[in-house]
C-alpha cells in the first residue's frame, strides 16, 4: 500500500475540523443572521437541524464505508456538506437556512467517523493510540474556536462567510484523500437497510422535537408531547426488531453485546452531553453572573482546548504502557473534578475557578475519548471497524444533541419558574419573560432595566445556571461509573 500517511492524516483532520467547528461557529453569527432573515422563534432549529442529521447519518455512513471503502464515502460526505454550506450562504429566509443546515448535517455525518476509521486502517495499534489523540483534540479545539471565528467573520466580512469558508478547506481535504489514500476494498454486493434507516430517523427526530419544544412551546403533558413520546418508543422498538432481522443492518447490534463497546458508547453519550452543556452555558454564566467581559468568558472556555490535546497526547502513550483501563480512569477522575468545580462555582464565583473546571473537563475528555476509540478499533476486525467506530461517534453526537436540549430545558424551566414568582412581588417595567436574558446580555438593552430589576434577573439566572451544573455533575457521576466498569482486558478481532 503506497498511502502517504502524513498527508492523509492532514486531510482527514482538516475535514474533521471543518465539520466539527460548523456546529458552533454559527453561534456568534446568529444575531446578524436573525437581523437579516428574521425568524427568531426558529433560532434553535438552526443548530438542532445540523446536529440531528449528523446523528442520524453517522451509523449509515459507517456501514457504507465497510461496504464500499472509506475514500469514496468520505468524499461523498464532504461534497454534500459543501453543497449545504453554499446554500446556507445563499439563504434569504430562516426556513431556507434551516433546510440548508439539514443538508450540511447529512454530509457532516460521514466526515468525522470515516476520518477516524481511515486513521484506524492506516496506522498500527501502537501508532493509532498517538494519532487518535490528535484527532480527539480536534473536538475540543473546534468547540472553542467556532464562536471566535464566527465573531471575526461577522466583524470583518459578512455572516455568509461563516458557511462559505468551508468550501476551500473541504476541497483541499478531498484532494488529499483522493491522491494520497490507497486502499484495497473487497467489492461485495450487500443490501442497504432502508427500513432501519427510516426508523432511526423517526426515532431521533421525534425525540429531538420533544426536547426542543417540550416545556417551552408545548407543556410536558400536552397531546403533542405525549404523542411524540409514544412515537419515539414505538419507532425505537421497531428499529431494534428491524436490526435483528435485517441481512445487513444499519447498526450491527452484535457489537453492542461486547461489554467494552457497549460501556464506551454509553459513556460517550453522557460525555457528549456534558461537553455541549458546558460549552453552551459557561460563557453566559461568566458574563452575567461573574460580571466579566466576553474575552474572559472566552478564556474560561478555551481551557477545554488546552486540557484536551495534552491529555490526548498522554493517553496515546499511556495506553501502551499503563493499559486502557487505567488511562480511561485518569479521564474519569478528571471529569469528576471538573464537574465538582462547576458545581461549586456559585460559592467561589471566580473566572479562574471556571477555567480550572474547563481544563479538567477537557483533560477528562482527552483521556477517555482517545481510550474508547483505540480500544474499540482494537477489539473488532476490519469488516466491522467502520460500524464500531461510527457507533461511538454516533453516541457522542447524540449526547450533544440531547444534552443541549435537556440542559437548556432545565435552564429555561427554572428561569421561567423564577420569573413567574418575581412577577407576584415586583412591579417590572418590562414584562418578565425568557427574552429578558437576551436584553441583559446586550449592553444597550441592560439600560432598559432598573438596578433592582437587573439584580433580580441576575439572581434568577444564577440559580438557573447552577441547576444546569447540577445536571452536569450527575452526568459526570454516570460517566465515572461507566468508566470504572470498562473491562480491564479486551479481546481482539470480534467478528460475529
C-alpha positions, 0 to 999 in steps of 0.5 A: 500500500503506497498511502502517504500517511502524513498527508492523509492524516492532514486531510482527514483532520482538516475535514474533521475540523471543518465539520466539527467547528460548523456546529458552533461557529454559527453561534456568534453569527446568529444575531446578524443572521436573525437581523437579516432573515428574521425568524427568531422563534426558529433560532434553535432549529438552526443548530438542532437541524445540523446536529440531528442529521449528523446523528442520524447519518453517522451509523449509515455512513459507517456501514457504507464505508465497510461496504464500499471503502472509506475514500469514496464515502468520505468524499461523498460526505464532504461534497454534500456538506459543501453543497449545504454550506453554499446554500446556507450562504445563499439563504434569504429566509430562516426556513431556507437556512434551516433546510440548508443546515439539514443538508450540511448535517447529512454530509457532516455525518460521514466526515468525522467517523470515516476520518477516524476509521481511515486513521484506524486502517492506516496506522498500527495499534501502537501508532493509532493510540498517538494519532487518535489523540490528535484527532480527539483534540480536534473536538475540543479545539473546534468547540472553542474556536467556532464562536471566535471565528464566527465573531471575526467573520461577522466583524470583518466580512459578512455572516455568509462567510461563516458557511462559505469558508468551508468550501476551500478547506473541504476541497483541499481535504478531498484532494488529499484523500483522493491522491494520497489514500490507497486502499484495497476494498473487497467489492461485495454486493450487500443490501442497504437497510432502508427500513432501519434507516427510516426508523432511526430517523423517526426515532431521533427526530421525534425525540429531538422535537420533544426536547426542543419544544417540550416545556417551552412551546408545548407543556410536558403533558400536552397531546403533542408531547405525549404523542411524540413520546409514544412515537419515539418508543414505538419507532425505537422498538421497531428499529431494534426488531428491524436490526435483528432481522435485517441481512445487513443492518444499519447498526450491527447490534452484535457489537453492542453485546461486547461489554467494552463497546457497549460501556464506551458508547454509553459513556460517550453519550453522557460525555457528549452531553456534558461537553455541549452543556458546558460549552453552551452555558459557561460563557453566559454564566461568566458574563452575567453572573461573574460580571466579566467581559466576553474575552474572559468568558472566552478564556474560561472556555478555551481551557477545554482546548488546552486540557484536551490535546495534552491529555490526548497526547498522554493517553496515546502513550499511556495506553501502551504502557499503563493499559486502557483501563487505567488511562480511561480512569485518569479521564474519569477522575478528571471529569469528576473534578471538573464537574465538582468545580462547576458545581461549586462555582456559585460559592467561589464565583471566580473566572479562574475557578471556571477555567480550572473546571474547563481544563479538567473537563477537557483533560477528562475528555482527552483521556477517555475519548482517545481510550474508547476509540483505540480500544474499540478499533482494537477489539473488532476486525476490519469488516466491522471497524467502520460500524464500531467506530461510527457507533461511538461517534454516533453516541457522542453526537447524540449526547450533544444533541440531547444534552443541549436540549435537556440542559437548556430545558432545565435552564429555561424551566427554572428561569421561567419558574423564577420569573413567574414568582418575581412577577407576584412581588415586583412591579417590572417595567418590562414584562418578565419573560425568557427574552429578558436574558437576551436584553441583559446580555446586550449592553444597550438593552441592560439600560432598559432595566432598573438596578433592582430589576437587573439584580433580580434577573441576575439572581434568577439566572444564577440559580438557573445556571447552577441547576444546569451544573447540577445536571452536569455533575450527575452526568459526570457521576454516570460517566465515572461509573461507566468508566470504572466498569470498562473491562480491564482486558479486551479481546481482539478481532470480534467478528460475529 
